[in-house]
Amino acid sequence: MRLLMVEDERRLAGALARGLTAEGFAVDVAHDGTEGLCRATSTAYDLILLDVNLPGLNGYRLVSELRAGGHETPVLMLTAKDGEYDEAEGLDAGADDYLTKPFSYLVLLARIRALLRRGARTTTPVLRVGDLSMDRGARRVVQAGKRITLTTKEYAVLEQLVVRPGDVVSKSEILDHVWDLAYDGDPNIVEVYISTLRRKLGAATIETVRGAGYRLVDDA
């Protein structure tokens, strides 16, 4: 899952980005509202973390412009303003949730996961493809009744295939959602993780569609 954080407090942004990256998210960071709006409208994000008091364009205006432009990406507002009118203004502008600083990192993580589940394509928290099941709430993968242990990046790559059963998912789409804009390494890193997943799940579980991408095989 790829997140955009729009936060002008650089130390806070850096700390949160490191923590969320360790949880398996790809995180891009913008430090002012103008840059944040540009990124939010030009890149497909799964969720946006948005501060209210931003230089250039405040959070209320940013989310309002996103919604006016038809962008439905979930938005979690982060702000030092704790008044009920401030919260109401953020929600009325188009935010999906509101968290007041200082906040618990565990609560932030829980709010992020709740919003991602709410915006997921399926209404069930457990996705199934053939004998493979993925519980996105518990971040647990089971195959033929056996728990499969995955690293955060392996899980994130597999998730991109599981949420689109039967679809061919391109290497660039996986890169876009699993690695952030700061990644400038070899794009063949996706092939490395696909190979690792095949070793853990079985070689026939993930099909390579030459010139197009990868598809999770449903033998059911």
C-alpha positions in Angstrom: 0.0 0.0 0.0 1.3 3.4 -0.9 0.7 6.4 1.3 1.2 10.2 0.9 2.1 12.2 4.0 1.7 15.9 3.8 3.4 17.3 6.9 5.6 20.4 7.3 7.1 19.2 10.6 10.1 17.4 9.1 11.2 15.5 12.2 7.7 14.2 12.8 7.3 13.3 9.1 10.6 11.5 9.0 9.8 9.5 12.2 6.3 8.5 11.0 7.6 7.6 7.5 10.3 5.3 9.0 7.7 3.6 11.2 5.2 3.1 8.5 7.9 1.9 6.1 8.8 -0.7 8.7 5.2 -1.8 8.7 5.4 -2.5 5.0 3.9 0.7 3.6 5.5 2.8 0.8 5.5 6.4 2.0 6.0 9.6 0.0 6.4 12.8 1.9 5.5 16.4 0.9 6.2 19.3 3.2 3.8 21.9 1.9 0.2 22.0 0.7 1.0 22.9 -2.9 3.4 20.0 -3.4 1.0 17.7 -1.6 -1.9 18.6 -3.9 0.4 18.1 -7.0 1.4 14.6 -5.8 -2.1 13.6 -4.7 -3.5 14.4 -8.1 -0.7 12.9 -10.2 -0.1 9.6 -8.4 -2.4 6.9 -7.3 -2.3 6.6 -3.5 -4.1 4.3 -1.2 -4.4 6.8 1.6 -3.3 10.4 2.4 -2.1 11.6 5.8 -2.7 15.3 5.9 -1.7 18.0 8.3 -4.0 21.1 8.6 -1.5 23.9 9.1 0.6 23.8 6.0 2.5 26.4 4.0 1.2 27.2 0.6 -2.2 25.5 0.9 -3.8 24.4 4.2 -5.2 21.0 4.7 -8.8 22.0 4.6 -8.4 23.6 1.1 -6.2 20.7 -0.1 -8.8 18.0 0.7 -11.6 20.2 -0.5 -9.9 20.6 -3.9 -9.2 16.9 -4.1 -12.9 16.1 -3.5 -14.0 18.8 -6.0 -11.7 17.2 -8.6 -13.3 13.8 -8.1 -10.5 12.2 -6.1 -11.8 9.7 -3.6 -8.6 8.6 -1.9 -9.2 8.2 1.9 -7.8 11.2 3.9 -6.7 11.1 7.5 -6.2 14.6 8.9 -3.5 15.1 11.5 -3.6 18.4 13.4 -2.8 20.2 16.7 -6.3 21.8 16.6 -8.5 19.9 19.0 -11.7 21.9 18.9 -14.9 20.3 17.8 -15.5 23.0 15.2 -12.0 22.3 13.7 -12.8 18.6 13.5 -16.2 19.3 11.9 -14.5 21.6 9.4 -12.0 18.9 8.4 -14.7 16.2 8.0 -17.0 18.6 6.1 -14.2 19.5 3.8 -14.0 15.9 2.8 -11.6 14.1 5.2 -12.5 10.6 6.2 -11.0 10.7 9.7 -9.4 13.2 12.1 -6.6 12.6 14.6 -5.3 15.3 17.1 -1.7 15.8 17.9 0.0 14.5 20.0 -1.3 11.0 19.1 -0.3 7.5 19.8 1.5 5.8 16.9 -0.4 2.6 17.6 -3.7 4.5 17.3 -2.5 6.2 14.1 -1.6 2.8 12.6 -5.0 1.3 13.6 -6.8 4.3 12.0 -4.8 3.9 8.8 -5.6 0.2 8.6 -9.3 0.8 9.4 -9.5 3.4 6.5 -7.7 1.0 4.1 -10.2 -1.8 5.0 -13.1 0.6 4.5 -11.9 1.6 1.1 -10.9 -1.9 0.0 -12.6 -3.4 -3.1 -14.1 -6.2 -1.1 -16.4 -6.0 1.9 -14.8 -9.0 3.6 -11.6 -8.6 5.6 -10.4 -12.0 4.3 -9.5 -12.4 0.7 -9.4 -15.8 -0.9 -7.8 -17.0 -4.1 -7.9 -20.8 -4.6 -6.4 -22.4 -1.4 -4.7 -19.1 -0.4 -6.3 -16.7 2.0 -5.1 -13.3 3.2 -6.5 -11.7 6.3 -5.7 -8.0 5.8 -6.7 -7.0 9.3 -4.4 -9.5 11.0 -1.9 -9.4 8.1 -2.0 -13.2 8.0 -1.5 -15.5 5.0 -2.7 -19.1 5.0 -2.3 -21.6 2.2 -4.0 -25.0 2.3 -4.5 -24.6 6.1 -0.8 -23.7 6.7 0.3 -20.3 8.0 2.8 -18.7 5.6 5.4 -16.4 7.1 6.2 -13.4 4.9 8.3 -10.3 5.4 6.6 -6.9 5.1 7.7 -6.4 1.5 6.7 -10.0 0.5 3.3 -9.4 2.0 2.9 -6.1 0.2 3.8 -7.6 -3.2 1.5 -10.6 -2.7 -1.3 -8.2 -1.6 -1.2 -6.4 -4.9 -2.0 -9.8 -6.6 -4.6 -11.0 -4.1 -6.7 -7.8 -4.3 -7.0 -8.3 -8.1 -7.8 -12.0 -8.6 -7.6 -13.0 -12.2 -6.0 -9.7 -13.3 -2.5 -9.3 -14.7 -0.7 -6.9 -12.5 2.3 -5.1 -14.1 5.7 -4.7 -12.6 5.3 -0.9 -12.7 1.9 -1.2 -10.8 3.6 -3.3 -8.1 6.5 -0.8 -7.9 4.1 2.1 -7.6 2.2 0.7 -4.6 5.0 -1.1 -2.7 8.0 1.2 -3.2 8.0 4.9 -2.6 9.3 7.7 -4.9 12.6 7.7 -3.1 13.4 4.3 -4.5 15.9 4.5 -7.3 17.2 1.0 -7.4 16.7 -1.8 -10.0 13.1 -2.2 -11.0 13.8 -5.9 -11.3 13.5 -6.0 -7.5 9.9 -7.0 -8.2 11.1 -10.2 -9.9 13.3 -11.0 -6.8 10.2 -10.8 -4.5 8.1 -12.8 -7.0 10.7 -15.5 -7.0 10.8 -15.5 -3.2 7.0 -15.8 -3.0 7.1 -18.7 -5.4 9.5 -20.5 -3.2 7.2 -20.1 -0.2 3.8 -20.6 -2.0 4.8 -23.0 -4.8 6.2 -22.3 -8.2 2.8 -22.6 -9.9 1.0 -20.1 -7.6 2.1 -17.0 -9.5 2.0 -17.0 -13.3 4.2 -14.7 -15.4 2.4 -13.2 -18.4 5.2 -12.3 -20.7 5.5 -8.6 -21.4 2.5 -7.8 -19.2 3.1 -8.8 -15.5 2.0 -11.4 -13.0 -1.2 -13.1 -12.1 -2.2 -15.2 -9.0 -3.4 -18.6 -10.1 -6.7 -19.8 -8.8 -6.8 -23.6 -8.9 -10.2 -23.8 -7.2 
